[in-house]
Amino acid sequence: MEKVKAKKHLGQHFLTDETIAQNIADTLDLKGYDNVLEIGPGMGVLTKYLLEKPIKTYVIEIDSESVNYLERHYPKLHGKIISKDFLKYDINEVFKGASLAIIGNFPYNISSQIVFKTLELRHQIPEFSGMFQKEVAERICSKKGNKVYGILSVLTQAFYEAEYLFTVHENVFNPPPKVKSGVMRLKRKADFTLPCNEKLFFTVVKTAFQQRRKTLRNGLKSLNLHDNLKEEAIFDLRPEQLSVEDFIEITKKIEAYAV
């Protein structure tokens, strides 16, 4: 049977275990949306299980060889294959503002960027599920106090409930990656608007973790903190000691003194 050749520059590692593919497809609860977009379907090992579900399945694939393969082998995808780079593509050319889930066995070299784009589109994406390099999936789902807790953890968990589901070993891919993989799921919170300036919140989180070994008092110097704020005990802490709620409160305090 013909195969698509995995391309190193695209970070392709094709999943070969059908049970794992089905388990990933089954992570979606199919509530609150009518469409699912799979990123990087390759030869369709996950796609085939999505097509069995009562939902409109679309795929986005940058590799022309994979696109040709999918067109030949998955007639149900006719008109639903987007031959583009997800990171550069305006999904509303197809979805026109409609809600959709995101799923995939994501290329590890762009997986964090995929999450950041999902956060930008959070008003449209109630659910997100897929496979990452294990340490990235763990970072996204980690809680305060964990050494891998960081920017991606806080920003994602501000809007989504993040759950690490299961680990996938190297030997179920062709070619096998050099690291283990992890499957995780994001479910958007019922209230996913923040009670603070969202742009400032992003700035506070990113600035704090860029100097994660420093206390907030020193790490946030570039934000020109008011002298009164510097006296508050919470600014004695380092960023990994703060929950999402703590970062929201800090943002509100900074915002209040900026008026």
TAHU-V230811 format. One record per pair of residues at least 24 apart in sequence whose C-alpha atoms are under 8 Angstrom apart, sorted by the first residue. I is the first residue (numbers start at 1). GAP is how many residues later the second one is. If there is no record, write none. Layout:
# TAHU-V230811
i = (I & I)
gap = (GAP & GAP)
This chain:
# TAHU-V230811
i = (3 & 4 & 4 & 4 & 4 & 4 & 6 & 6 & 10 & 11 & 11 & 11 & 12 & 12 & 13 & 13 & 13 & 13 & 13 & 13 & 14 & 14 & 14 & 14 & 14 & 15 & 15 & 15 & 15 & 15 & 16 & 16 & 16 & 16 & 17 & 17 & 18 & 18 & 21 & 21 & 21 & 22 & 22 & 24 & 24 & 24 & 24 & 25 & 25 & 25 & 27 & 27 & 28 & 28 & 28 & 30 & 32 & 32 & 33 & 33 & 33 & 33 & 33 & 34 & 34 & 35 & 35 & 35 & 36 & 36 & 36 & 36 & 37 & 37 & 37 & 37 & 38 & 38 & 38 & 39 & 39 & 39 & 39 & 39 & 39 & 40 & 40 & 40 & 40 & 41 & 41 & 41 & 42 & 42 & 42 & 43 & 43 & 44 & 46 & 48 & 51 & 58 & 60 & 60 & 60 & 61 & 61 & 62 & 86 & 87 & 87 & 87 & 97 & 98 & 99 & 99 & 99 & 99 & 100 & 100 & 100 & 100 & 101 & 101 & 101 & 101 & 101 & 102 & 102 & 102 & 103 & 103 & 103 & 104 & 104 & 104 & 105 & 105 & 105 & 106 & 106 & 106 & 107 & 108 & 108 & 112 & 112 & 115 & 119 & 119 & 122 & 122 & 125 & 126 & 126 & 127 & 127 & 127 & 127 & 128 & 128 & 128 & 129 & 129 & 129 & 129 & 130 & 130 & 130 & 131 & 131 & 131 & 131 & 132 & 132 & 132 & 132 & 133 & 133 & 133 & 133 & 134 & 134 & 134 & 134 & 134 & 134 & 135 & 135 & 137 & 137 & 137 & 137 & 138 & 138 & 141 & 143 & 144 & 144 & 144 & 144 & 145 & 145 & 145 & 146 & 147 & 149 & 150 & 150 & 150 & 151 & 151 & 151 & 154 & 154 & 154 & 155 & 155 & 155 & 157 & 158 & 158 & 158 & 159 & 159 & 159 & 159 & 159 & 160 & 160 & 160 & 160 & 160 & 161 & 161 & 161 & 161 & 162 & 162 & 194 & 195 & 195 & 196 & 196 & 196 & 196 & 197 & 197 & 197 & 200 & 200 & 201 & 201 & 201 & 204 & 204 & 205 & 205 & 208 & 209 & 209 & 212 & 212 & 212 & 213 & 214 & 215 & 225 & 226 & 226 & 229 & 229)
gap = (40 & 38 & 39 & 61 & 62 & 65 & 168 & 169 & 97 & 96 & 97 & 98 & 30 & 95 & 94 & 160 & 161 & 162 & 163 & 164 & 28 & 29 & 159 & 160 & 161 & 30 & 90 & 157 & 158 & 159 & 29 & 156 & 157 & 158 & 155 & 156 & 27 & 28 & 24 & 25 & 28 & 24 & 27 & 105 & 106 & 107 & 159 & 24 & 25 & 78 & 102 & 158 & 99 & 100 & 101 & 25 & 67 & 94 & 65 & 66 & 67 & 68 & 93 & 65 & 66 & 64 & 65 & 66 & 64 & 65 & 66 & 67 & 63 & 64 & 65 & 66 & 64 & 65 & 66 & 47 & 63 & 64 & 65 & 66 & 67 & 64 & 65 & 66 & 67 & 25 & 63 & 64 & 24 & 25 & 28 & 26 & 27 & 26 & 58 & 26 & 25 & 24 & 24 & 25 & 26 & 24 & 25 & 24 & 28 & 26 & 27 & 30 & 27 & 26 & 24 & 25 & 26 & 27 & 24 & 25 & 26 & 27 & 24 & 25 & 26 & 27 & 28 & 25 & 26 & 27 & 25 & 26 & 27 & 25 & 26 & 27 & 25 & 26 & 27 & 24 & 25 & 26 & 25 & 24 & 25 & 24 & 40 & 41 & 37 & 40 & 37 & 66 & 63 & 61 & 62 & 58 & 59 & 60 & 61 & 57 & 58 & 59 & 54 & 55 & 56 & 57 & 53 & 54 & 55 & 50 & 51 & 52 & 53 & 49 & 50 & 51 & 52 & 46 & 47 & 48 & 49 & 33 & 45 & 46 & 47 & 48 & 49 & 46 & 47 & 27 & 45 & 46 & 47 & 26 & 44 & 43 & 100 & 96 & 97 & 98 & 99 & 95 & 96 & 97 & 94 & 93 & 91 & 59 & 89 & 90 & 54 & 55 & 58 & 51 & 89 & 90 & 47 & 50 & 89 & 87 & 34 & 36 & 86 & 29 & 30 & 32 & 33 & 34 & 26 & 27 & 28 & 29 & 32 & 25 & 26 & 27 & 28 & 24 & 25 & 54 & 53 & 57 & 52 & 55 & 56 & 59 & 54 & 55 & 58 & 51 & 55 & 46 & 47 & 50 & 43 & 47 & 34 & 42 & 31 & 30 & 31 & 26 & 27 & 28 & 25 & 24 & 24 & 29 & 28 & 31 & 24 & 25)
